[in-house]
Amino acid sequence: MSKVSFLLAGIGIGAVAGLLFAPRSGEKTRALIGKKTEEGRDYIAGKTREFRQQAEDYFDKGRKIVDAGRTFADKVAAI
Protein backbone atom coordinates (compact mmCIF):
# COMPACT_ATOMS: atom_id res chain seq x y z
CA MET A 1 0.00 0.00 0.00
CA SER A 2 1.18 3.51 -0.63
CA LYS A 3 1.70 6.14 2.01
CA VAL A 4 -1.41 7.97 0.81
CA SER A 5 -3.50 4.82 1.30
CA PHE A 6 -2.25 4.46 4.87
CA LEU A 7 -2.93 8.14 5.49
CA LEU A 8 -6.49 7.87 4.21
CA ALA A 9 -7.12 4.69 6.19
CA GLY A 10 -5.78 6.33 9.36
CA ILE A 11 -7.95 9.40 8.82
CA GLY A 12 -11.01 7.20 8.35
CA ILE A 13 -10.32 5.06 11.41
CA GLY A 14 -9.63 8.13 13.53
CA ALA A 15 -12.82 9.82 12.38
CA VAL A 16 -14.94 6.76 13.13
CA ALA A 17 -13.37 6.30 16.57
CA GLY A 18 -13.88 9.96 17.35
CA LEU A 19 -17.51 9.81 16.34
CA LEU A 20 -18.19 6.69 18.37
CA PHE A 21 -16.78 8.13 21.58
CA ALA A 22 -17.95 11.73 21.17
CA PRO A 23 -20.78 12.86 23.46
CA ARG A 24 -23.03 14.39 20.79
CA SER A 25 -26.64 14.05 19.83
CA GLY A 26 -27.57 11.98 16.80
CA GLU A 27 -28.36 15.08 14.75
CA LYS A 28 -25.02 16.69 15.54
CA THR A 29 -23.20 13.44 14.86
CA ARG A 30 -24.90 13.07 11.46
CA ALA A 31 -24.00 16.66 10.60
CA LEU A 32 -20.39 16.01 11.59
CA ILE A 33 -20.29 12.81 9.53
CA GLY A 34 -21.62 14.73 6.53
CA LYS A 35 -19.05 17.48 7.00
CA LYS A 36 -16.15 15.05 7.36
CA THR A 37 -17.34 13.06 4.37
CA GLU A 38 -17.38 16.21 2.27
CA GLU A 39 -13.92 17.19 3.51
CA GLY A 40 -12.60 13.72 2.62
CA ARG A 41 -14.18 13.87 -0.81
CA ASP A 42 -12.65 17.32 -1.42
CA TYR A 43 -9.24 16.08 -0.25
CA ILE A 44 -9.34 13.08 -2.57
CA ALA A 45 -10.53 15.22 -5.49
CA GLY A 46 -7.68 17.66 -4.86
CA LYS A 47 -5.09 14.89 -4.71
CA THR A 48 -6.52 13.37 -7.88
CA ARG A 49 -6.17 16.71 -9.69
CA GLU A 50 -2.64 17.06 -8.33
CA PHE A 51 -1.59 13.57 -9.46
CA ARG A 52 -3.21 14.09 -12.86
CA GLN A 53 -1.31 17.36 -13.34
CA GLN A 54 1.95 15.64 -12.40
CA ALA A 55 1.26 12.85 -14.89
CA GLU A 56 0.51 15.38 -17.63
CA ASP A 57 3.73 17.25 -16.82
CA TYR A 58 5.78 14.05 -17.00
CA PHE A 59 4.08 13.08 -20.25
CA ASP A 60 4.87 16.50 -21.77
CA LYS A 61 8.50 16.27 -20.64
CA GLY A 62 8.77 12.79 -22.15
CA ARG A 63 7.27 13.99 -25.41
CA LYS A 64 9.82 16.83 -25.58
CA ILE A 65 12.66 14.39 -25.01
CA VAL A 66 11.38 12.08 -27.74
CA ASP A 67 10.97 15.00 -30.15
CA ALA A 68 14.51 16.20 -29.37
CA GLY A 69 15.81 12.68 -29.98
CA ARG A 70 14.04 12.49 -33.34
CA THR A 71 15.40 15.88 -34.36
CA PHE A 72 18.91 14.78 -33.40
CA ALA A 73 18.51 11.49 -35.27
CA ASP A 74 17.29 13.33 -38.38
CA LYS A 75 20.31 15.66 -38.27
CA VAL A 76 22.69 12.75 -37.85
CA ALA A 77 21.03 10.86 -40.71
CA ALA A 78 21.35 13.90 -42.97
CA ILE A 79 25.15 13.97 -42.56
N, CA, C and O atoms as a GROMACS GRO file, in nm:
protein
  316
    1MET      N    1   0.084  -0.118   0.000
    1MET     CA    2   0.000   0.000   0.000
    1MET      C    3   0.089   0.124   0.000
    1MET      O    4   0.199   0.123   0.055
    2SER      N    5   0.041   0.227  -0.060
    2SER     CA    6   0.118   0.351  -0.063
    2SER      C    7   0.097   0.430   0.065
    2SER      O    8   0.008   0.401   0.144
    3LYS      N    9   0.180   0.530   0.082
    3LYS     CA   10   0.170   0.614   0.201
    3LYS      C   11   0.036   0.687   0.205
    3LYS      O   12  -0.022   0.706   0.312
    4VAL      N   13  -0.013   0.727   0.088
    4VAL     CA   14  -0.141   0.797   0.081
    4VAL      C   15  -0.254   0.705   0.126
    4VAL      O   16  -0.346   0.749   0.195
    5SER      N   17  -0.248   0.578   0.089
    5SER     CA   18  -0.350   0.482   0.130
    5SER      C   19  -0.352   0.467   0.282
    5SER      O   20  -0.458   0.464   0.343
    6PHE      N   21  -0.232   0.457   0.341
    6PHE     CA   22  -0.225   0.446   0.487
    6PHE      C   23  -0.277   0.572   0.554
    6PHE      O   24  -0.346   0.566   0.656
    7LEU      N   25  -0.245   0.687   0.495
    7LEU     CA   26  -0.293   0.814   0.549
    7LEU      C   27  -0.445   0.819   0.546
    7LEU      O   28  -0.508   0.854   0.646
    8LEU      N   29  -0.503   0.784   0.433
    8LEU     CA   30  -0.649   0.787   0.421
    8LEU      C   31  -0.716   0.687   0.515
    8LEU      O   32  -0.819   0.718   0.575
    9ALA      N   33  -0.657   0.569   0.528
    9ALA     CA   34  -0.712   0.469   0.619
    9ALA      C   35  -0.704   0.519   0.764
    9ALA      O   36  -0.800   0.502   0.840
   10GLY      N   37  -0.593   0.580   0.801
   10GLY     CA   38  -0.578   0.633   0.936
   10GLY      C   39  -0.677   0.745   0.965
   10GLY      O   40  -0.734   0.753   1.074
   11ILE      N   41  -0.697   0.831   0.866
   11ILE     CA   42  -0.795   0.940   0.882
   11ILE      C   43  -0.934   0.882   0.904
   11ILE      O   44  -1.008   0.926   0.991
   12GLY      N   45  -0.968   0.782   0.823
   12GLY     CA   46  -1.101   0.720   0.835
   12GLY      C   47  -1.120   0.652   0.969
   12GLY      O   48  -1.224   0.668   1.033
   13ILE      N   49  -1.022   0.576   1.012
   13ILE     CA   50  -1.032   0.506   1.141
   13ILE      C   51  -1.041   0.605   1.256
   13ILE      O   52  -1.121   0.588   1.348
   14GLY      N   53  -0.959   0.711   1.250
   14GLY     CA   54  -0.963   0.813   1.353
   14GLY      C   55  -1.096   0.885   1.359
   14GLY      O   56  -1.148   0.913   1.467
   15ALA      N   57  -1.152   0.914   1.242
   15ALA     CA   58  -1.281   0.982   1.238
   15ALA      C   59  -1.392   0.894   1.296
   15ALA      O   60  -1.476   0.942   1.373
   16VAL      N   61  -1.393   0.768   1.260
   16VAL     CA   62  -1.494   0.676   1.313
   16VAL      C   63  -1.480   0.662   1.464
   16VAL      O   64  -1.580   0.667   1.536
   17ALA      N   65  -1.359   0.644   1.513
   17ALA     CA   66  -1.337   0.630   1.657
   17ALA      C   67  -1.381   0.756   1.730
   17ALA      O   68  -1.443   0.749   1.837
   18GLY      N   69  -1.348   0.871   1.674
   18GLY     CA   70  -1.388   0.996   1.735
   18GLY      C   71  -1.538   1.012   1.741
   18GLY      O   72  -1.592   1.062   1.840
   19LEU      N   73  -1.605   0.970   1.637
   19LEU     CA   74  -1.751   0.981   1.634
   19LEU      C   75  -1.817   0.885   1.733
   19LEU      O   76  -1.918   0.919   1.796
   20LEU      N   77  -1.760   0.767   1.747
   20LEU     CA   78  -1.819   0.669   1.837
   20LEU      C   79  -1.808   0.710   1.984
   20LEU      O   80  -1.896   0.679   2.064
   21PHE      N   81  -1.701   0.778   2.018
   21PHE     CA   82  -1.678   0.813   2.158
   21PHE      C   83  -1.713   0.958   2.192
   21PHE      O   84  -1.697   1.001   2.306
   22ALA      N   85  -1.761   1.032   2.093
   22ALA     CA   86  -1.795   1.172   2.117
   22ALA      C   87  -1.934   1.184   2.181
   22ALA      O   88  -2.028   1.117   2.138
   23PRO      N   89  -1.948   1.268   2.282
   23PRO     CA   90  -2.078   1.286   2.346
   23PRO      C   91  -2.163   1.390   2.271
   23PRO      O   92  -2.177   1.504   2.315
   24ARG      N   93  -2.220   1.350   2.159
   24ARG     CA   94  -2.303   1.439   2.079
   24ARG      C   95  -2.438   1.374   2.055
   24ARG      O   96  -2.455   1.253   2.068
   25SER      N   97  -2.532   1.458   2.019
   25SER     CA   98  -2.664   1.406   1.983
   25SER      C   99  -2.655   1.342   1.844
   25SER      O  100  -2.558   1.364   1.771
   26GLY      N  101  -2.755   1.264   1.811
   26GLY     CA  102  -2.757   1.198   1.680
   26GLY      C  103  -2.756   1.298   1.566
   26GLY      O  104  -2.689   1.277   1.465
   27GLU      N  105  -2.830   1.407   1.581
   27GLU     CA  106  -2.836   1.508   1.476
   27GLU      C  107  -2.699   1.574   1.454
   27GLU      O  108  -2.655   1.593   1.341
   28LYS      N  109  -2.634   1.607   1.564
   28LYS     CA  110  -2.502   1.669   1.554
   28LYS      C  111  -2.400   1.571   1.497
   28LYS      O  112  -2.313   1.609   1.418
   29THR      N  113  -2.411   1.446   1.536
   29THR     CA  114  -2.320   1.344   1.486
   29THR      C  115  -2.338   1.326   1.336
   29THR      O  116  -2.240   1.317   1.262
   30ARG      N  117  -2.464   1.321   1.290
   30ARG     CA  118  -2.490   1.307   1.146
   30ARG      C  119  -2.437   1.427   1.070
   30ARG      O  120  -2.382   1.412   0.961
   31ALA      N  121  -2.453   1.546   1.126
   31ALA     CA  122  -2.400   1.666   1.060
   31ALA      C  123  -2.248   1.660   1.051
   31ALA      O  124  -2.189   1.697   0.949
   32LEU      N  125  -2.184   1.613   1.158
   32LEU     CA  126  -2.039   1.601   1.159
   32LEU      C  127  -1.993   1.496   1.057
   32LEU      O  128  -1.895   1.517   0.986
   33ILE      N  129  -2.063   1.384   1.052
   33ILE     CA  130  -2.029   1.281   0.953
   33ILE      C  131  -2.038   1.338   0.812
   33ILE      O  132  -1.950   1.316   0.729
   34GLY      N  133  -2.146   1.412   0.785
   34GLY     CA  134  -2.162   1.473   0.653
   34GLY      C  135  -2.050   1.569   0.621
   34GLY      O  136  -1.998   1.570   0.509
   35LYS      N  137  -2.012   1.651   0.720
   35LYS     CA  138  -1.905   1.748   0.700
   35LYS      C  139  -1.773   1.678   0.673
   35LYS      O  140  -1.700   1.715   0.580
   36LYS      N  141  -1.741   1.578   0.753
   36LYS     CA  142  -1.615   1.506   0.736
   36LYS      C  143  -1.612   1.429   0.604
   36LYS      O  144  -1.507   1.419   0.540
   37THR      N  145  -1.726   1.376   0.565
   37THR     CA  146  -1.734   1.306   0.437
   37THR      C  147  -1.704   1.402   0.323
   37THR      O  148  -1.630   1.369   0.230
   38GLU      N  149  -1.762   1.520   0.330
   38GLU     CA  150  -1.738   1.621   0.227
   38GLU      C  151  -1.592   1.664   0.225
   38GLU      O  152  -1.533   1.680   0.118
   39GLU      N  153  -1.533   1.683   0.343
   39GLU     CA  154  -1.392   1.719   0.351
   39GLU      C  155  -1.304   1.610   0.290
   39GLU      O  156  -1.209   1.639   0.217
   40GLY      N  157  -1.336   1.485   0.319
   40GLY     CA  158  -1.260   1.372   0.262
   40GLY      C  159  -1.273   1.367   0.112
   40GLY      O  160  -1.175   1.343   0.041
   41ARG      N  161  -1.394   1.388   0.063
   41ARG     CA  162  -1.418   1.387  -0.081
   41ARG      C  163  -1.339   1.500  -0.148
   41ARG      O  164  -1.279   1.480  -0.254
   42ASP      N  165  -1.339   1.619  -0.087
   42ASP     CA  166  -1.265   1.732  -0.142
   42ASP      C  167  -1.115   1.705  -0.142
   42ASP      O  168  -1.044   1.740  -0.236
   43TYR      N  169  -1.066   1.642  -0.035
   43TYR     CA  170  -0.924   1.608  -0.025
   43TYR      C  171  -0.885   1.511  -0.136
   43TYR      O  172  -0.784   1.531  -0.204
   44ILE      N  173  -0.964   1.408  -0.154
   44ILE     CA  174  -0.934   1.308  -0.257
   44ILE      C  175  -0.941   1.370  -0.396
   44ILE      O  176  -0.857   1.342  -0.481
   45ALA      N  177  -1.041   1.455  -0.419
   45ALA     CA  178  -1.053   1.522  -0.549
   45ALA      C  179  -0.932   1.611  -0.574
   45ALA      O  180  -0.881   1.616  -0.686
   46GLY      N  181  -0.886   1.681  -0.472
   46GLY     CA  182  -0.768   1.766  -0.486
   46GLY      C  183  -0.644   1.685  -0.517
   46GLY      O  184  -0.566   1.722  -0.605
   47LYS      N  185  -0.625   1.575  -0.446
   47LYS     CA  186  -0.509   1.489  -0.471
   47LYS      C  187  -0.516   1.428  -0.612
   47LYS      O  188  -0.413   1.415  -0.679
   48THR      N  189  -0.636   1.393  -0.655
   48THR     CA  190  -0.652   1.337  -0.788
   48THR      C  191  -0.611   1.440  -0.894
   48THR      O  192  -0.541   1.407  -0.989
   49ARG      N  193  -0.657   1.565  -0.875
   49ARG     CA  194  -0.617   1.671  -0.969
   49ARG      C  195  -0.466   1.692  -0.967
   49ARG      O  196  -0.404   1.711  -1.071
   50GLU      N  197  -0.408   1.688  -0.848
   50GLU     CA  198  -0.263   1.707  -0.833
   50GLU      C  199  -0.187   1.594  -0.904
   50GLU      O  200  -0.092   1.622  -0.978
   51PHE      N  201  -0.226   1.470  -0.883
   51PHE     CA  202  -0.159   1.357  -0.946
   51PHE      C  203  -0.176   1.361  -1.098
   51PHE      O  204  -0.084   1.330  -1.173
   52ARG      N  205  -0.296   1.400  -1.142
   52ARG     CA  206  -0.321   1.409  -1.286
   52ARG      C  207  -0.230   1.515  -1.348
   52ARG      O  208  -0.173   1.493  -1.455
   53GLN      N  209  -0.217   1.630  -1.283
   53GLN     CA  210  -0.131   1.736  -1.334
   53GLN      C  211   0.014   1.690  -1.341
   53GLN      O  212   0.084   1.718  -1.438
   54GLN      N  213   0.058   1.618  -1.238
   54GLN     CA  214   0.195   1.564  -1.240
   54GLN      C  215   0.214   1.468  -1.356
   54GLN      O  216   0.316   1.473  -1.425
   55ALA      N  217   0.117   1.381  -1.379
   55ALA     CA  218   0.126   1.285  -1.489
   55ALA      C  219   0.132   1.357  -1.622
   55ALA      O  220   0.210   1.320  -1.710
   56GLU      N  221   0.049   1.460  -1.639
   56GLU     CA  222   0.051   1.538  -1.764
   56GLU      C  223   0.186   1.607  -1.782
   56GLU      O  224   0.239   1.611  -1.894
   57ASP      N  225   0.242   1.660  -1.674
   57ASP     CA  226   0.373   1.725  -1.682
   57ASP      C  227   0.481   1.626  -1.724
   57ASP      O  228   0.564   1.656  -1.810
   58TYR      N  229   0.480   1.508  -1.664
   58TYR     CA  230   0.578   1.405  -1.700
   58TYR      C  231   0.560   1.360  -1.845
   58TYR      O  232   0.658   1.337  -1.916
   59PHE      N  233   0.436   1.348  -1.888
   59PHE     CA  234   0.408   1.308  -2.026
   59PHE      C  235   0.462   1.413  -2.122
   59PHE      O  236   0.525   1.380  -2.222
   60ASP      N  237   0.438   1.541  -2.091
   60ASP     CA  238   0.487   1.650  -2.177
   60ASP      C  239   0.640   1.652  -2.182
   60ASP      O  240   0.699   1.672  -2.288
   61LYS      N  241   0.704   1.631  -2.067
   61LYS     CA  242   0.850   1.626  -2.064
   61LYS      C  243   0.902   1.510  -2.148
   61LYS      O  244   1.000   1.524  -2.222
   62GLY      N  245   0.837   1.395  -2.136
   62GLY     CA  246   0.877   1.279  -2.215
   62GLY      C  247   0.860   1.303  -2.363
   62GLY      O  248   0.945   1.264  -2.444
   63ARG      N  249   0.751   1.368  -2.400
   63ARG     CA  250   0.727   1.399  -2.541
   63ARG      C  251   0.836   1.492  -2.594
   63ARG      O  252   0.882   1.474  -2.706
   64LYS      N  253   0.876   1.591  -2.516
   64LYS     CA  254   0.982   1.683  -2.558
   64LYS      C  255   1.114   1.610  -2.577
   64LYS      O  256   1.189   1.639  -2.671
   65ILE      N  257   1.142   1.517  -2.489
   65ILE     CA  258   1.266   1.439  -2.501
   65ILE      C  259   1.263   1.354  -2.627
   65ILE      O  260   1.363   1.346  -2.699
   66VAL      N  261   1.151   1.291  -2.654
   66VAL     CA  262   1.138   1.208  -2.774
   66VAL      C  263   1.152   1.294  -2.899
   66VAL      O  264   1.220   1.256  -2.995
   67ASP      N  265   1.088   1.410  -2.899
   67ASP     CA  266   1.097   1.500  -3.015
   67ASP      C  267   1.241   1.546  -3.036
   67ASP      O  268   1.288   1.553  -3.149
   68ALA      N  269   1.311   1.579  -2.926
   68ALA     CA  270   1.451   1.620  -2.937
   68ALA      C  271   1.536   1.506  -2.992
   68ALA      O  272   1.627   1.529  -3.072
   69GLY      N  273   1.507   1.384  -2.948
   69GLY     CA  274   1.581   1.268  -2.998
   69GLY      C  275   1.558   1.246  -3.146
   69GLY      O  276   1.650   1.213  -3.221
   70ARG      N  277   1.434   1.264  -3.189
   70ARG     CA  278   1.404   1.249  -3.334
   70ARG      C  279   1.474   1.356  -3.416
   70ARG      O  280   1.528   1.327  -3.522
   71THR      N  281   1.473   1.479  -3.366
   71THR     CA  282   1.540   1.588  -3.436
   71THR      C  283   1.689   1.559  -3.447
   71THR      O  284   1.749   1.579  -3.553
   72PHE      N  285   1.749   1.513  -3.340
   72PHE     CA  286   1.890   1.478  -3.340
   72PHE      C  287   1.917   1.364  -3.438
   72PHE      O  288   2.015   1.369  -3.513
   73ALA      N  289   1.833   1.264  -3.437
   73ALA     CA  290   1.851   1.149  -3.527
   73ALA      C  291   1.839   1.194  -3.672
   73ALA      O  292   1.915   1.149  -3.758
   74ASP      N  293   1.744   1.282  -3.701
   74ASP     CA  294   1.729   1.333  -3.838
   74ASP      C  295   1.852   1.410  -3.883
   74ASP      O  296   1.896   1.396  -3.997
   75LYS      N  297   1.909   1.491  -3.792
   75LYS     CA  298   2.031   1.566  -3.827
   75LYS      C  299   2.148   1.473  -3.852
   75LYS      O  300   2.227   1.494  -3.945
   76VAL      N  301   2.160   1.370  -3.769
   76VAL     CA  302   2.269   1.275  -3.785
   76VAL      C  303   2.252   1.198  -3.917
   76VAL      O  304   2.349   1.172  -3.987
   77ALA      N  305   2.129   1.161  -3.949
   77ALA     CA  306   2.103   1.086  -4.071
   77ALA      C  307   2.130   1.170  -4.195
   77ALA      O  308   2.164   1.116  -4.300
   78ALA      N  309   2.114   1.300  -4.183
   78ALA     CA  310   2.134   1.390  -4.297
   78ALA      C  311   2.282   1.411  -4.328
   78ALA      O  312   2.317   1.461  -4.435
   79ILE      N  313   2.368   1.375  -4.235
   79ILE     CA  314   2.515   1.397  -4.256
   79ILE      C  315   2.572   1.296  -4.350
   79ILE      O  316   2.691   1.299  -4.378
   0.00000   0.00000   0.00000
